[in-house]
Amino acid sequence: MTSLEKIRVRVDKTLSEGIQLNLSTEKSKEILRSHLNTKINLVTMFVDISHSTEMSLSLPERKFALLVQCFAQEVSIAAIDYGGYVFKYEGDGVIVIFPAEHDEVKACENALNCSKAILEVIKVSNTAFSAYELPEISVRIGMTYGYGLVVLYGNDLEKAYIDMIGSSISLASKIVSIADPNRILVGEYFYSTIHSSKSINCSNFAELILDPIKWKYLSRSDPHSRFRVYEYY
């Protein structure tokens, strides 16, 4: 049985019996706890379902929830397979981090390969959805490379809420918001870093022409220009 066939079987089982994986963010929290009050280099990936609001209005709550659960499960498994860690589940979105402390190029490679795998997973999942009279879904993916400052909201390392702040993380959420369905967008630092890769064909990237009225975020390397975004084809 191929990996895609295994995905189809798992999604079928999820649709008929319920979610198969205990979704957790504990692994990413362990990493963050070991870097409290310090900056860590990482790739941040946002993945969400396109047009989810319209879908939530047209579907019964349980059916929409099942779609989101399947989506979150399969994105989580793909992230683990490519060395990523689920940082947060936010409604119809999943935030994944790829630590880049030891090899930034490898982290970007893993994230990009993971994003491509997610698009394939969604295709397979859609074939299962149709058999259960559920609508097909599409996803948007946005990624940045940079640092995040690990902060704790409290004084108990084990119990208090732990999070990351930083422009790279904020920009990843902005980038995914402008992505078309089933498209992969990356920020300028991710783009420049991946150019050192020997396994990624960087000719598959193209810079997006963004409306300066709507896209007002400045590049940190050049404060006189706007933050650049690239699409991977």
One Martini backbone bead per residue (centre of mass of N, CA, C, O) as a GRO file, in nm:
protein
  233
    1MET     BB    1   0.094   0.038   0.025
    2THR     BB    2   0.073   0.349  -0.021
    3SER     BB    3   0.077   0.656   0.124
    4LEU     BB    4  -0.188   0.755  -0.014
    5GLU     BB    5  -0.356   0.507   0.061
    6LYS     BB    6  -0.327   0.544   0.368
    7ILE     BB    7  -0.469   0.813   0.379
    8ARG     BB    8  -0.742   0.721   0.272
    9VAL     BB    9  -0.797   0.517   0.496
   10ARG     BB   10  -0.779   0.716   0.734
   11VAL     BB   11  -0.999   0.912   0.643
   12ASP     BB   12  -1.225   0.710   0.632
   13LYS     BB   13  -1.207   0.635   0.933
   14THR     BB   14  -1.260   0.919   1.041
   15LEU     BB   15  -1.545   0.957   0.910
   16SER     BB   16  -1.667   0.690   1.058
   17GLU     BB   17  -1.508   0.706   1.371
   18GLY     BB   18  -1.301   0.928   1.389
   19ILE     BB   19  -1.040   1.048   1.520
   20GLN     BB   20  -0.695   0.899   1.520
   21LEU     BB   21  -0.553   1.150   1.659
   22ASN     BB   22  -0.379   1.302   1.918
   23LEU     BB   23  -0.391   1.626   1.934
   24SER     BB   24  -0.079   1.811   1.982
   25THR     BB   25   0.156   2.071   2.139
   26GLU     BB   26   0.381   1.960   2.335
   27LYS     BB   27   0.644   1.945   2.170
   28SER     BB   28   0.668   2.251   2.117
   29LYS     BB   29   0.666   2.334   2.417
   30GLU     BB   30   0.931   2.198   2.491
   31ILE     BB   31   1.106   2.371   2.313
   32LEU     BB   32   1.026   2.649   2.434
   33ARG     BB   33   1.110   2.598   2.732
   34SER     BB   34   1.425   2.578   2.643
   35HIS     BB   35   1.381   2.911   2.530
   36LEU     BB   36   1.334   3.109   2.742
   37ASN     BB   37   1.382   3.443   2.662
   38THR     BB   38   1.450   3.365   2.363
   39LYS     BB   39   1.581   3.335   2.047
   40ILE     BB   40   1.447   3.159   1.761
   41ASN     BB   41   1.505   2.976   1.483
   42LEU     BB   42   1.245   2.964   1.222
   43VAL     BB   43   0.979   2.806   1.070
   44THR     BB   44   0.664   2.941   0.965
   45MET     BB   45   0.344   2.771   0.932
   46PHE     BB   46   0.047   2.838   0.752
   47VAL     BB   47  -0.270   2.657   0.762
   48ASP     BB   48  -0.572   2.686   0.565
   49ILE     BB   49  -0.905   2.712   0.486
   50SER     BB   50  -1.074   2.788   0.223
   51HIS     BB   51  -1.368   2.935   0.267
   52SER     BB   52  -1.476   2.859   0.565
   53THR     BB   53  -1.712   3.043   0.628
   54GLU     BB   54  -1.903   2.950   0.406
   55MET     BB   55  -1.898   2.652   0.496
   56SER     BB   56  -2.009   2.696   0.788
   57LEU     BB   57  -2.293   2.808   0.674
   58SER     BB   58  -2.368   2.537   0.485
   59LEU     BB   59  -2.307   2.352   0.727
   60PRO     BB   60  -2.322   2.143   0.954
   61GLU     BB   61  -2.142   2.142   1.233
   62ARG     BB   62  -2.043   1.843   1.228
   63LYS     BB   63  -1.934   1.843   0.939
   64PHE     BB   64  -1.736   2.074   0.969
   65ALA     BB   65  -1.575   1.951   1.202
   66LEU     BB   66  -1.480   1.699   1.044
   67LEU     BB   67  -1.317   1.848   0.836
   68VAL     BB   68  -1.123   1.991   1.032
   69GLN     BB   69  -1.014   1.736   1.169
   70CYS     BB   70  -0.892   1.606   0.919
   71PHE     BB   71  -0.710   1.835   0.841
   72ALA     BB   72  -0.546   1.852   1.107
   73GLN     BB   73  -0.443   1.565   1.107
   74GLU     BB   74  -0.290   1.564   0.827
   75VAL     BB   75  -0.105   1.803   0.886
   76SER     BB   76   0.031   1.685   1.138
   77ILE     BB   77   0.156   1.436   1.002
   78ALA     BB   78   0.322   1.589   0.793
   79ALA     BB   79   0.493   1.749   0.991
   80ILE     BB   80   0.628   1.509   1.131
   81ASP     BB   81   0.755   1.382   0.869
   82TYR     BB   82   0.923   1.687   0.837
   83GLY     BB   83   1.015   1.802   1.133
   84GLY     BB   84   0.764   1.914   1.268
   85TYR     BB   85   0.556   2.140   1.480
   86VAL     BB   86   0.278   2.191   1.650
   87PHE     BB   87   0.174   2.499   1.783
   88LYS     BB   88  -0.127   2.546   1.653
   89TYR     BB   89  -0.485   2.565   1.690
   90GLU     BB   90  -0.701   2.771   1.463
   91GLY     BB   91  -0.965   2.650   1.394
   92ASP     BB   92  -0.893   2.620   1.043
   93GLY     BB   93  -0.593   2.619   1.163
   94VAL     BB   94  -0.232   2.559   1.122
   95ILE     BB   95   0.067   2.574   1.322
   96VAL     BB   96   0.405   2.543   1.211
   97ILE     BB   97   0.730   2.430   1.319
   98PHE     BB   98   1.090   2.477   1.217
   99PRO     BB   99   1.371   2.428   1.339
  100ALA     BB  100   1.697   2.641   1.282
  101GLU     BB  101   1.965   2.616   1.459
  102HIS     BB  102   2.151   2.407   1.269
  103ASP     BB  103   1.964   2.423   0.980
  104GLU     BB  104   1.814   2.643   0.776
  105VAL     BB  105   1.789   2.501   0.503
  106LYS     BB  106   1.655   2.240   0.603
  107ALA     BB  107   1.406   2.374   0.723
  108CYS     BB  108   1.305   2.486   0.449
  109GLU     BB  109   1.288   2.221   0.301
  110ASN     BB  110   1.089   2.081   0.489
  111ALA     BB  111   0.861   2.288   0.462
  112LEU     BB  112   0.822   2.270   0.156
  113ASN     BB  113   0.772   1.963   0.140
  114CYS     BB  114   0.531   1.970   0.329
  115SER     BB  115   0.349   2.156   0.160
  116LYS     BB  116   0.332   1.963  -0.082
  117ALA     BB  117   0.212   1.725   0.075
  118ILE     BB  118  -0.049   1.864   0.164
  119LEU     BB  119  -0.172   1.896  -0.119
  120GLU     BB  120  -0.189   1.589  -0.165
  121VAL     BB  121  -0.362   1.518   0.080
  122ILE     BB  122  -0.610   1.684  -0.006
  123LYS     BB  123  -0.676   1.526  -0.259
  124VAL     BB  124  -0.731   1.259  -0.113
  125SER     BB  125  -0.945   1.362   0.087
  126ASN     BB  126  -1.157   1.451  -0.127
  127THR     BB  127  -1.236   1.165  -0.217
  128ALA     BB  128  -1.357   1.096   0.062
  129PHE     BB  129  -1.563   1.323   0.096
  130SER     BB  130  -1.752   1.253  -0.144
  131ALA     BB  131  -1.848   0.977  -0.016
  132TYR     BB  132  -1.979   1.175   0.234
  133GLU     BB  133  -2.103   1.439   0.127
  134LEU     BB  134  -1.854   1.632   0.104
  135PRO     BB  135  -1.672   1.891   0.052
  136GLU     BB  136  -1.431   2.027  -0.094
  137ILE     BB  137  -1.096   2.133  -0.030
  138SER     BB  138  -0.885   2.412   0.034
  139VAL     BB  139  -0.556   2.560   0.065
  140ARG     BB  140  -0.339   2.771   0.260
  141ILE     BB  141   0.014   2.878   0.234
  142GLY     BB  142   0.242   3.020   0.483
  143MET     BB  143   0.593   3.141   0.494
  144THR     BB  144   0.865   3.182   0.733
  145TYR     BB  145   1.186   3.323   0.815
  146GLY     BB  146   1.312   3.338   1.160
  147TYR     BB  147   1.230   3.487   1.464
  148GLY     BB  148   1.148   3.400   1.808
  149LEU     BB  149   1.010   3.504   2.108
  150VAL     BB  150   1.006   3.354   2.415
  151VAL     BB  151   0.706   3.349   2.615
  152LEU     BB  152   0.560   3.396   2.945
  153TYR     BB  153   0.226   3.367   3.104
  154GLY     BB  154   0.395   3.362   3.388
  155ASN     BB  155   0.558   3.149   3.667
  156ASP     BB  156   0.490   2.862   3.529
  157LEU     BB  157   0.644   2.658   3.313
  158GLU     BB  158   0.418   2.420   3.298
  159LYS     BB  159   0.132   2.605   3.307
  160ALA     BB  160   0.193   2.836   3.148
  161TYR     BB  161   0.163   3.031   2.886
  162ILE     BB  162   0.321   2.976   2.571
  163ASP     BB  163   0.510   3.187   2.340
  164MET     BB  164   0.542   3.385   2.034
  165ILE     BB  165   0.733   3.664   1.912
  166GLY     BB  166   0.725   3.833   1.590
  167SER     BB  167   0.748   3.925   1.263
  168SER     BB  168   0.754   3.647   1.129
  169ILE     BB  169   0.489   3.543   1.249
  170SER     BB  170   0.304   3.772   1.158
  171LEU     BB  171   0.365   3.743   0.848
  172ALA     BB  172   0.255   3.461   0.802
  173SER     BB  173  -0.044   3.546   0.844
  174LYS     BB  174  -0.045   3.751   0.610
  175ILE     BB  175   0.036   3.567   0.376
  176VAL     BB  176  -0.201   3.359   0.390
  177SER     BB  177  -0.428   3.579   0.331
  178ILE     BB  178  -0.314   3.609   0.007
  179ALA     BB  179  -0.371   3.330  -0.074
  180ASP     BB  180  -0.447   3.103  -0.285
  181PRO     BB  181  -0.576   2.824  -0.359
  182ASN     BB  182  -0.333   2.593  -0.344
  183ARG     BB  183  -0.100   2.780  -0.221
  184ILE     BB  184   0.250   2.891  -0.200
  185LEU     BB  185   0.393   3.111   0.041
  186VAL     BB  186   0.681   3.332   0.080
  187GLY     BB  187   0.927   3.490   0.225
  188GLU     BB  188   1.226   3.654   0.179
  189TYR     BB  189   1.404   3.479   0.377
  190PHE     BB  190   1.324   3.210   0.269
  191TYR     BB  191   1.410   3.260  -0.023
  192SER     BB  192   1.715   3.318   0.035
  193THR     BB  193   1.777   3.050   0.185
  194ILE     BB  194   1.684   2.832  -0.035
  195HIS     BB  195   1.921   2.904  -0.241
  196SER     BB  196   2.124   2.694  -0.084
  197SER     BB  197   1.994   2.466  -0.210
  198LYS     BB  198   2.036   2.134  -0.373
  199SER     BB  199   1.706   2.029  -0.395
  200ILE     BB  200   1.589   2.307  -0.491
  201ASN     BB  201   1.395   2.467  -0.735
  202CYS     BB  202   1.410   2.819  -0.764
  203SER     BB  203   1.250   2.861  -1.043
  204ASN     BB  204   0.960   2.813  -0.887
  205PHE     BB  205   0.982   3.109  -0.823
  206ALA     BB  206   0.765   3.404  -0.766
  207GLU     BB  207   0.699   3.725  -0.755
  208LEU     BB  208   0.480   3.929  -0.607
  209ILE     BB  209   0.236   4.168  -0.691
  210LEU     BB  210   0.168   4.423  -0.467
  211ASP     BB  211  -0.046   4.622  -0.304
  212PRO     BB  212   0.057   4.911  -0.140
  213ILE     BB  213  -0.215   4.967   0.010
  214LYS     BB  214  -0.237   4.669   0.144
  215TRP     BB  215   0.088   4.635   0.145
  216LYS     BB  216   0.282   4.774   0.433
  217TYR     BB  217   0.526   4.592   0.475
  218LEU     BB  218   0.847   4.606   0.585
  219SER     BB  219   1.168   4.564   0.535
  220ARG     BB  220   1.437   4.487   0.744
  221SER     BB  221   1.676   4.517   0.527
  222ASP     BB  222   1.473   4.746   0.376
  223PRO     BB  223   1.295   5.025   0.480
  224HIS     BB  224   1.234   5.127   0.164
  225SER     BB  225   1.089   4.851   0.143
  226ARG     BB  226   0.895   4.587   0.083
  227PHE     BB  227   0.782   4.299   0.167
  228ARG     BB  228   0.851   4.001   0.021
  229VAL     BB  229   0.669   3.776  -0.203
  230TYR     BB  230   0.648   3.419  -0.281
  231GLU     BB  231   0.581   3.178  -0.525
  232TYR     BB  232   0.518   2.827  -0.541
  233TYR     BB  233   0.500   2.586  -0.827
   0.00000   0.00000   0.00000
